Amino acid sequence: MKKFIQVIQPALLIILVLLVFYFRFDARGNPWGDGYNFDMLFTVVYTLWLSYETGVGRADTARKKEVSDVWTAVLYGAGQALVILTALWFGPLWEAPGPWHIAGGAMFALGIALRAWAIRTLGAHYSHLVSLGDDHRVIDTGPYRVLRHPAYAGMILAHVGVALWFLNMVTLAALVLALVPGIAGRILEEEKTLMKLEGYADFAKTRARLVPFVW
């Protein structure tokens, strides 16, 4: 199960993203006119990001850690899949390029950057699963100076960008009703384990989980 969540699940999503885009490419048309199709570029960048996440999961799989929960990871991964796959399957409300594409692309890029920064800051302590290693300690540098869970914040921000770029009501529903609740449930489950870590309770008192001054 650990390998499925860390490696196989994101690899399957890469395949599904490419298949859906391929089969829906002609039906969707090109809102960018006769020039380059930036929807295709967006999709390629998304699959490259998933490849990076797969590599991170593969590296973590090799480490021996006690895993306390897997099902919240499955639900959270399903929410992510619903957002990107519905975004590619259903036609966007946008009929032509506009500032919303700039805003969506910027959110997508910032979300990926925030998540990658968080993963890099945690280093060997990062995992796609809820686990504590023998040498685990509280990290309060990088984005963890401000947020408890910047990697999840980056995931949400990136998919807000996806939803804005490929705007349709089904994708918005997937974002609000599947991905965000999935991540929120994941965080609550994860913090049950993290509270066992020395110093985490004090760390949590001074930082929001995802959004400063909100939650």
Salt bridges, closest charged atoms under 4 A:
ASP39 OD2 - ARG28 NH2 3.56
GLU53 OE2 - ARG115 NE 2.51
GLU53 OE1 - HIS128 NE2 3.58
ASP60 OD1 - ARG63 NH1 3.14
ASP60 OD1 - LYS65 NZ 3.20
ASP69 OD2 - ARG186 NH1 3.60
GLU189 OE1 - LYS192 NZ 3.52
GLU190 OE2 - HIS149 ND1 3.74
GLU191 OE2 - ARG148 NH1 2.89
GLU191 OE2 - HIS149 NE2 2.88
GLU191 OE1 - ARG209 NE 2.97
ASP202 OD1 - LYS205 NZ 3.74
